[in-house]
Amino acid sequence: MVLRFGRLTGANPAKRIKRPGLHFAFPHVIDEVVKIPVRKVRQVTVTTHYANGNAINSDVNRNRYLITGDNNIVLAEAAVKYRIDDPIACALYHKDAERVIDGAVSGVLQKHVSRLGVDELLTTGKARLAEDVRWAAQTLLDAVKSGVVLTNVELTALTPPEEVMSDFNAVVAAAAQKETSIQQANGYRVNTLPTAQSRAQQLVESAKSRQNEALAVAWTDIAAFGGLYAQYAQNPDIVNEGVFRGRIGALLSKMRVVVQDNGSSTHLLLP
């Protein structure tokens, strides 16, 4: 682009933006040539909220940390990739594009970090935070017509200050141990549950088998008792004697018979 006495030359946007090729301009006193690297992806590092790990300072104005949603302190550094889509807006209204990007990213970073807990930020929420920051910063840049498009935001550092680093590391280690224990418990469950279910099924089948055997014996005894009772109703004395003899015979069949000779007589012992 060419600025003549500080004013952009060209009747329309197509003529204001000079394409690659040979162009002419008056000396610098009259014309100023402004070159904008259009569509080239560039990178700026945002360190507004980063202080090399040390965020504790007696002067509150020099502190650069962020406060999380659960009132913890973290430091953040971001690498922002961008390209210029509107060179006129970028050159005339926002001459320092990187400064505008730094301000937008820093502001939305502080806003979004304050909504999240420190544990989530340091573990699972880092990638989502970077994308939320890119989207919110782009919205601000579009509102001020910066002519800049953010292609990527990467949080290259998101850490607690050095003074409390050991405590945060202990929390992260505990979280990792928790996940390991859960995985081990799930593995034990997967390996043990089928065996327990099989054993339970075997016990159920065994119990049902013993139940059926006991019921068969009980029904047999009931049938025998029913037939005996019918005979008893007709001849009680004969049935009583028959039952008594049967029981005595069964009892004697289970006893030991011992004959003792003391010299003068023989005794039959039924223990």
Phi, psi and omega in degrees: 000154181237126176256119180253113186056035177086000182247139183291131179274157179110138183279335181215169182304326181295326181271341180285327181265119182273127178278166178304136181148196183266125179227162182238146178212153176286168179305165188300332179299328183261306184251147173235122180269123180248120180255128180240125179285079184292137174069358175278128181281123181239169184225140175230140179261124181262113182240023182301324182248035180224137183218044177055038173087347182250106183252000183266120183212140181292333179269109185297332180290342181264352179289138186238014186277170175248148178252126183279176181293338177254027173063037171254168183248133174224157175246142184225137173231136185231139172256117186248123175259138183211166173219159182258118179262335181236092184294331180295310180297321183291320184280322187268321186259335180222080186295329179254087184297322183293326177293319178296317179297316179302314180296318181294312182294318180299317181295312182288333177296316178297320181294315185283326177296325181292350180264351187242153174281156184294324180297317179294321181297319185275352182240275190266345188265002186294313182295317180294324178297317180299317180291321177297320179295318179299315182294315182292320178294321178297323177299317178295317181296324177291325181294326179265007178054056183282337184077013184248141176240123177277120180269334181195143173233123180238126177278095183286340176213130175212092189222158170283164178294161184300327184298332182239016183300318182297321179293319178293323177297323178295322178294316179297318178297321178295321178295319178295320178295324177299312179297321178296317180296321179295317178295320178295319179296319178296321177296318178297319179296316181297321182281329187269323186301314179299320178296316179296319179295320178296316179297319179297320178296321177297317179296321179295315180296320178296318179296320178295322179296314178296325177297315180296320178296316180296320179294321179297316178297317181297316179294326177295316178296321179296317180296318179296318180295321179298318178294320180294322180295323178297321177291321180298324180296333181269318182223083184299316185294316181296319181293318178301314181295319180296318179294318180298314180297319179297318181291318179296319179296320179293324179292314181295329180293342181261357184263159173267132178258122183238129177254121182248127179249114181261011177105323183252330181210164181248134181242140177258115182257129176244089184292000000 
